[in-house]
Each structure stands twice: as structure tokens, then as C-alpha cells.
């Protein structure tokens, strides 16, 4: 889609709000992340991925980039490396990696504060 298309603007706003709220919750310590919380995150993202997969099959789309190659992006490399396992690799990655990155960065910052 072109940059100023409704879908692009809606997506930018929607994802921007999600990132802002996540940063705000972490910055204010609204929640205390525990490693076991990955279960809840993975369940939620997994359900969304499965819904997206069904929509992708019906409408030949690529929601969440889990169904097919996205040429011109780094996903192409992963697509060619994984072959037929691309979809499960993408789903499992989206179910775990974002949580783990935030969890370990937040704990690293906490440990640095303790060391000071």
C-alpha cells in the first residue's frame, strides 16, 4: 500500500499505540514480567497467528508475514532457509522472541541498577 493509504495510516497508528503502551507499562513498572508470563504471551500471539493463517488461506494474503515470502525484505532470507518450515518458524518466533527480548532487556537494566 502507498504510505498515505488508509490501511497504512491505520496500521501505523495501531502499531504505534501498541509500542507506546508497552513502553509506558515497562517504564512505569505497571507490571512485573516473570519468565512464566511467556505462556500467556505465546497463547495470545499463537491464537492471533492461527486466525491470520486462516484469513491468509481464504484471501491469499500474508497477515503477520507467516504465509509466504515478502520479497525485498530480510524475511526472504529466512523464507529460503526454512523452506516448508517457514510458517511454523515464523509463528513460533512471533510467539516467543518479542517477549524474550523485552524480558531480558528489562532484567539487564534491573541488574545494572542493582550493581550501581
N, C-alpha and C positions, 0 to 999 in steps of 0.2 A: 504494500500500500504506500501511496505517497505520504510524505511527512505530515501534511496538514489535513489528511483524510480523517473523518470522524473516528474510524476504528483505531488509527494510530494515536490520535489525541486521547481517546478513551483509555487505551492500553497504557499510555504514558502516565496519565493521571492515576489510574488504578494501581499500577505497579509502584508508582512514586509514593502513594499513600501507604501501601504495604511496607515499603522500605522505611518510610518516616516513622510509622508506628512501631516497627521492630526496633529501630534505633532509639526511639523515645523510651520504650519499655526497658531496654537494656541500660540506657544512660541513667534512668531514674531508679533502677533496681526494682521495678514493679513486680518482676518475677525473679525467682532464683532458679536458674537452669540446673537440672541434675541430669546426669547421663541417661538415666532411665526414661527421661522425658522424650527421648528419641522414638520410643514406641508410639506415643501419641502423634508426634510429627509424622512419622512414617505411615501410620494408618491413614491420617488425613490426606497426605500427598498421594499415597497409593490409591485411595478411592478416587481422587480427582484425576489421577493418571488413567485409571480404568475407564472412567466416564469419557475422558478425552480420547482414549483409544477407540471406544465405540463410535464416538462422533467422527473421528478421523476415518474409520472404515466406511461409515454411511455416506459421508460427504466428500471423501477423498481429500481431506485437509491434513494439517500437520500441527494440531494444537500441542503445545508443550514440547514440540520438536521430537516426539517419540516415535513417529511412524515412518518417516522417510528422510532421505538426505536433504540437507539445506545447503545447496551449492554456494560457494563463495564465502563460507564461514569455517571456523575450525572444526565444526561438527562433521564436516566432510571427512576429515582425517579419521575421526572416531568411527564414522559410518563404514569406511573401508577396512579399518582394523577389525571391527566386530562382526561384520557380515550379517548373518541371520540373527545374531545375538544383539544387534543394535537396540531393538526396542526394550528387551529386559535390562540391558546395561543402562540405558537412559532412565528407565523407571526406577531402578534400584539406586542409581546415582542421585536422582532428584529426591528420593525418599530419605537419603542419609547424608549426603555431602553438605548441603546448606546448614543443617543442624550442627554437624560436627565442626565445621569451620567456625561458626558463631560460638559454640560451646568452648572450643579450645582457645580461641582468641580472648574470650571473656575470662576464662580461668588463667590465662597467661597474664593478663592485665591485673587480675586479683593477686597473683603470686608476686608480681613486681611491686605492688603496693605494700605487701607484707614484708618484702625484703628491704624496703627503704626505711 
